Amino acid sequence: MPDDFELPYIILDGESYSKPAEGEETVAPENALWQIPRTYLGFSLSSTLDFKYAPEFLTFGSLAYNLSSSGKPLTEDDYALGSFNKKKQMFDLGVCFHQLTDVSFQPVEGFQLWLDKSKMEVVYDRDYAPWTLVEDARGTYVSGLLKDEFIVDMEQGTSAEAKTRFFI
């Protein structure tokens, strides 16, 4: 990446596709449909892990409302948008896409953003252990809708098949 490269934000939009209940001005986070707008992460990646700087390459986002099929925009009726579980303090990001240069758009499910690490639930059929903190990979998640800030750490887990995965 160039020296002046600024890391992009991945935005969780809980307002564009959610309607407040009658008599309410806003939507409670746990009742909102959460969408990730088109995100240009600044790089492209292929299925062979060929990584290169590409600031205009559409990398990631929710499938619904970002892509179309046969000229018809995809909606939450086609692919689930995200949700927020207040008790668990966790966003399930619904069905997202990741674009690979040689394969096109790939649907991806299972992305989660946990705001409280102590409430994370390990599902051994899906998740990876042990967890190792990735040094210098801490950031602040700011939510206007929740009116709060959360410190998030990147942690790395390794599966039984020794495939390395990253989780926030």
C-alpha positions in Angstrom: 0.0 0.0 0.0 1.2 3.5 -0.6 2.6 5.4 2.4 -0.3 7.8 2.4 -2.9 5.0 2.3 -5.7 5.6 4.8 -7.6 2.5 6.1 -11.2 2.6 5.0 -14.2 2.2 7.3 -16.8 -0.5 6.9 -20.1 1.2 7.7 -23.1 -0.6 9.3 -26.2 1.3 8.1 -29.2 0.5 10.3 -31.4 3.4 9.1 -31.7 3.1 5.3 -33.7 -0.1 5.2 -35.5 0.0 8.6 -38.8 1.8 9.3 -39.6 3.0 12.8 -42.6 1.5 14.5 -45.7 3.7 14.4 -45.4 6.7 16.7 -41.6 6.3 17.0 -39.0 8.5 15.4 -36.1 6.1 15.4 -35.6 2.3 15.1 -34.2 0.5 18.1 -30.9 -1.2 17.1 -32.3 -4.7 17.8 -35.3 -4.0 15.4 -33.2 -2.5 12.6 -32.1 -4.2 9.3 -28.3 -3.6 9.1 -26.7 -3.2 5.7 -23.1 -2.7 4.7 -22.8 -0.2 1.8 -20.4 -0.9 -1.1 -16.9 -0.9 0.4 -13.7 -0.2 -1.4 -11.0 -1.6 0.9 -8.1 -0.4 -1.3 -7.0 -3.7 -2.6 -8.0 -6.6 -4.9 -7.6 -10.3 -4.1 -7.8 -13.4 -6.2 -8.6 -17.0 -5.3 -4.8 -17.6 -5.5 -4.3 -14.9 -2.9 -2.8 -12.5 -5.5 -3.0 -9.2 -3.5 -2.5 -5.8 -5.0 -3.3 -2.2 -4.3 -6.6 -1.3 -6.2 -8.4 1.7 -4.6 -11.3 1.6 -7.0 -12.0 -2.2 -6.6 -15.3 -3.0 -5.0 -14.3 -5.4 -2.3 -17.0 -6.0 0.2 -20.6 -5.2 1.3 -24.1 -6.7 1.9 -25.4 -8.5 -1.1 -28.9 -6.9 -0.7 -29.1 -3.4 -2.1 -25.5 -3.4 -3.5 -25.7 -5.9 -6.3 -28.3 -7.0 -8.9 -29.2 -10.2 -10.7 -30.5 -10.1 -14.3 -30.8 -6.3 -14.0 -33.0 -6.6 -10.9 -31.6 -5.1 -7.6 -31.2 -7.7 -4.9 -33.1 -7.0 -1.6 -33.5 -8.6 1.8 -36.0 -10.9 0.2 -33.1 -12.4 -1.7 -30.3 -12.2 0.8 -30.6 -11.5 4.5 -29.5 -8.1 5.9 -27.8 -7.9 9.2 -29.4 -7.9 12.7 -28.3 -6.8 16.2 -28.8 -9.0 19.2 -29.0 -6.6 22.2 -28.6 -9.3 24.9 -25.4 -10.7 23.2 -24.2 -7.2 22.1 -23.5 -8.8 18.7 -24.2 -7.8 15.0 -24.8 -10.7 12.6 -23.9 -9.1 9.3 -26.3 -11.2 7.2 -25.2 -12.3 3.7 -22.2 -10.2 2.5 -20.2 -10.5 -0.7 -16.4 -10.5 -1.2 -15.2 -9.9 -4.8 -12.3 -11.9 -6.1 -10.7 -10.7 -9.3 -10.8 -14.1 -11.0 -14.1 -15.5 -9.6 -16.4 -12.4 -9.3 -18.7 -11.8 -6.3 -18.8 -14.6 -3.7 -21.6 -14.7 -1.1 -20.3 -15.0 2.5 -22.3 -15.7 5.6 -21.3 -15.8 9.2 -19.6 -12.4 9.7 -20.2 -11.2 13.3 -19.2 -8.2 15.2 -19.3 -8.7 18.9 -19.2 -5.5 21.0 -18.6 -7.3 24.3 -15.9 -10.0 24.1 -17.0 -11.5 27.3 -20.4 -12.4 25.7 -18.9 -14.2 22.7 -20.2 -17.7 22.2 -17.9 -20.3 20.8 -19.5 -22.8 18.4 -16.8 -25.3 17.9 -18.3 -26.6 14.6 -18.0 -23.1 13.2 -15.4 -21.3 15.2 -11.7 -21.6 15.8 -9.6 -21.9 19.0 -7.3 -21.0 20.6 -7.7 -17.2 20.3 -4.6 -15.1 20.0 -4.7 -11.3 20.2 -3.2 -9.7 17.0 -0.8 -7.0 18.2 -1.5 -3.4 17.1 -4.9 -4.4 15.7 -7.2 -2.4 18.1 -9.7 0.1 16.9 -12.7 2.1 18.0 -16.2 1.2 16.7 -18.4 4.3 16.9 -22.1 3.9 16.6 -24.3 6.9 16.1 -27.4 4.8 16.5 -26.3 3.2 19.7 -24.8 6.5 20.8 -21.7 4.7 22.1 -18.1 3.8 21.3 -16.6 0.4 21.7 -13.0 -0.7 21.6 -12.6 -3.7 19.4 -9.6 -6.1 19.1 -8.6 -8.3 16.2 -8.1 -11.9 17.3 -6.8 -14.8 15.3 -8.0 -18.3 15.7 -6.7 -21.5 14.1 -9.1 -24.3 13.0 -8.5 -28.0 13.4 -7.5 -28.0 9.7 -4.8 -25.5 10.5 -6.5 -22.8 8.3 -5.9 -19.4 9.8 -8.9 -17.1 10.2 -9.4 -13.7 11.7 -12.2 -12.6 13.9 -13.0 -9.2 15.5 
